[in-house]
Amino acid sequence: MTTPSIGSPVPDFEAQSTGEKIFQLSDYRGKYAVLYFYPKDNTPGCTQEGQHFRDNIEKFTALNAVVFGISRDTVRVHEGFKCKQAFPFDLLSDHDEALCRLFDVIKMKTLYGKQVRGIERSTFLIDPQGLLAREWRKVKVKTHIQEVLQALMELTGNQK
């Protein structure tokens, strides 16, 4: 599959989800879907990013948006992370990296001086018709939530 570009349809996909569910993108037509990719559960930056989404979930809901976190961790690990952090949204397991490849978020990164293959922190905003509306790559956790909320407000015409 080709990586979606802004304004193009995002191919429908399935993924294992917390809550013993199978996530299917097409189930969320009619809503904005925020898919945030992060490297690993229970790490400082990933925990902080999830907490920011958690702490702002009411704003996302008010803007007709649903939020999903995605990493290569297993559903079992996700369940513990979600429970520990009281995330009010599901986490999707991409253990086979199919979604990472679709959204082109697997990159070579330097970790402790070594080159490693990992997820580049990225977020994708899919509109109610299933088109890619916005994308953020190389996300900076501290300011990211406001960028996503601002984009949603612009897209919905809701400038609160």
ZIHUCOR-V455678 format. One record per pair of residues at least 6 apart in sequence whose ideal C-beta (glycine too) atoms are under 6 Angstrom apart, sorted by the first residue. I is the first residue (numbers start at 1). GAP is how many residues later the second one is. Records with the same first field share a line. If there is no record, write none. Layout:
I->GAP, GAP
This chain:
1->10, 101
3->101
4->6, 128
6->126
7->124
8->124
9->121, 122
10->116, 120, 122
12->13, 14
13->12
14->8, 10
15->8, 77
16->59, 77
17->6, 73, 75
18->60, 61, 64, 72, 73
19->71
23->69
28->38
29->101
30->98
31->33, 35, 97
32->32, 33
33->33, 93
34->31, 33, 91
35->33, 35, 89
36->33, 87
37->33, 68, 82, 85
38->8, 11, 33, 83
39->79, 80
40->6
41->32, 36, 40
42->39
45->96
48->93
49->92
50->19, 35, 37
52->93
53->14
54->33
56->89
57->31
59->90
60->7
63->89, 93
65->87
67->22
68->22, 24
69->22
70->22, 24, 29
72->22, 23
74->19
75->18
78->13, 15
82->9
94->6
100->6
105->14, 15, 17
107->13
108->7
109->7, 9
121->18
122->15
123->13, 16
124->11
125->8, 9
126->6
127->6
133->22
134->17
153->6
